[in-house]
Amino acid sequence: MAKATSPIPAGFHSLTPHLCVSDAAKYSEFLKSAFGGVETSRSPGPGGKLMHVEVRIGDSHIIFNDDFAADFGLPPLAQGRLPIHMHLYVPDVDATWASAVAAGCEVVFPLADQFWGDRYGHVRDPFGIVWGLATRVEDLTPAEQQARAAKAFSAGQS
């Protein structure tokens, strides 16, 4: 008799990002260096490419693979401003920020305390993915957040 299994693999959440990158092996090394990632799985594909890589960052996984567009007659990977951001909460965003920048990330939105209670900023990794890095520094009520947002946005309109 078959053993019952969970519909979601151990260590995963319901939603997991799956990216296509230009060099999956290098991306795995980057994730280790910048964000303390741990590679948990790797599946080689044809031509020395990787068809599946899993990396755990904190309590979440990210899945990615090499670009196989040329092999399947697909258009090339998008370049420039991509319509996604990866958002990563960490215990010490300043330390993670320093690691990300040292690993080759470009600052897009400087790290600062934000009106919603996070210390937060954006970096773009060497593969073109923007990462929002954050640590929650204070828990605010919705009313407190709205008041701070109104103040922040009115200050920027002078």
C-alpha atoms as one frame of an Amber mdcrd trajectory, in Angstrom:
protein
   0.000   0.000   0.000   1.302   3.493  -0.878   2.212   5.712   2.025   0.201
   8.951   2.280   2.293  12.022   1.577   1.969  15.738   2.107   1.019  17.699
  -1.012   3.777  20.205  -0.177   7.364  18.938   0.196   9.020  19.280   3.598
  10.546  22.709   4.114   8.514  24.368   1.372   5.611  26.808   1.612   2.551
  26.940  -0.665   4.187  29.504  -2.959   7.803  29.195  -4.078   9.562  31.461
  -6.610  10.915  29.635  -9.667  13.320  31.686 -11.779  15.107  31.187 -15.058
  18.632  32.643 -15.055  21.531  32.850 -17.462  23.922  30.773 -15.316  22.234
  28.699 -12.598  25.499  27.419 -11.111  26.794  30.970 -10.639  23.395  32.089
  -9.306  23.556  29.383  -6.658  27.005  30.601  -5.589  25.734  34.193  -5.551
  22.749  33.272  -3.320  25.106  31.522  -0.901  27.430  34.520  -0.727  24.837
  37.310  -0.626  22.033  35.789   1.445  23.497  32.780   3.252  21.670  30.381
   0.940  22.097  26.626   1.232  21.824  24.570  -1.936  19.567  21.604  -1.212
  19.157  20.063  -4.661  20.700  20.205  -8.138  19.683  18.357 -11.312  21.937
  18.492 -14.363  20.420  18.867 -17.801  21.694  18.585 -21.349  24.747  20.495
 -22.533  26.132  21.062 -19.041  23.191  23.242 -18.040  21.214  22.857 -14.827
  17.545  22.055 -15.225  16.674  22.424 -11.534  18.392  23.975  -8.515  16.866
  24.500  -5.071  18.377  26.895  -2.549  17.047  27.495   0.955  17.318  31.041
   2.291  16.115  31.329   5.861  12.944  29.243   6.098  12.066  29.456   2.379
  13.194  27.902  -0.870  13.873  29.411  -4.259  13.984  27.225  -7.358  15.783
  28.179 -10.558  17.223  26.743 -13.733  19.456  27.673 -16.627  17.888  29.359
 -19.611  16.897  26.745 -22.204  15.223  29.258 -24.573  17.494  28.470 -27.534
  16.880  24.736 -27.073  13.098  25.164 -27.267  12.742  28.072 -29.711  11.619
  30.509 -26.998  12.362  34.239 -26.868  15.406  35.341 -24.843  15.214  36.169
 -21.146  13.804  39.586 -20.309  16.366  42.244 -19.478  16.107  45.574 -17.687
  13.313  46.359 -15.253  11.649  43.030 -14.478   8.049  42.962 -13.192   8.959
  41.096  -9.989  10.875  41.694  -6.790  12.021  39.084  -4.343  11.233  40.156
  -0.761  13.444  38.768   1.988  12.879  39.313   5.720  16.007  38.691   7.786
  16.951  39.158  11.468  19.652  41.766  10.647  18.985  43.617   7.399  22.093
  45.779   7.762  24.336  42.695   7.784  22.436  41.099   4.886  22.581  44.387
   2.968  26.365  44.511   3.424  26.702  40.882   2.248  24.499  41.526  -0.801
  26.454  44.618  -1.835  29.772  42.810  -1.269  28.505  39.946  -3.462  27.876
  42.356  -6.337  24.405  43.804  -5.796  23.674  47.355  -6.954  21.734  49.654
  -4.613  18.390  50.584  -6.197  16.495  52.027  -3.199  18.686  52.869  -0.187
  18.216  50.987   3.057  16.331  53.080   5.628  13.677  52.900   8.317  10.282
  53.035   6.582   6.921  54.381   7.729   5.336  50.900   7.834   7.747  49.649
  10.512  10.426  47.903   8.456  14.049  48.790   7.871  13.939  48.221   4.116
  15.701  48.817   0.805  16.177  47.361  -2.696  19.254  45.911  -4.371  19.554
  44.480  -7.893  21.574  41.295  -8.063  24.143  40.669 -10.829  21.514  38.564
 -12.649  18.981  41.415 -12.844  16.638  40.373 -10.006  15.635  43.111  -7.540
  15.577  42.060  -3.897  13.651  43.950  -1.239  15.578  43.340   1.990  13.878
  44.003   5.313  13.809  43.580   9.057  10.666  44.447  10.995  11.764  47.006
  13.584   8.389  47.982  15.042   4.848  46.635  14.919   2.357  49.374  14.065
  -1.416  49.479  13.997  -3.066  50.220  10.635  -3.936  53.696  11.951  -0.297
  54.371  12.883   0.841  53.195   9.449  -1.716  55.439   7.704  -0.688  58.478
   9.756   2.985  57.879   9.009   2.252  57.299   5.306   0.322  60.564   5.087
   3.195  62.403   6.750   5.814  60.744   4.518   3.912  61.458   1.302   3.047
  65.037   2.227   6.706  65.744   3.043   7.696  64.561  -0.435   5.196  66.917
  -2.125   6.601  70.219  -0.900
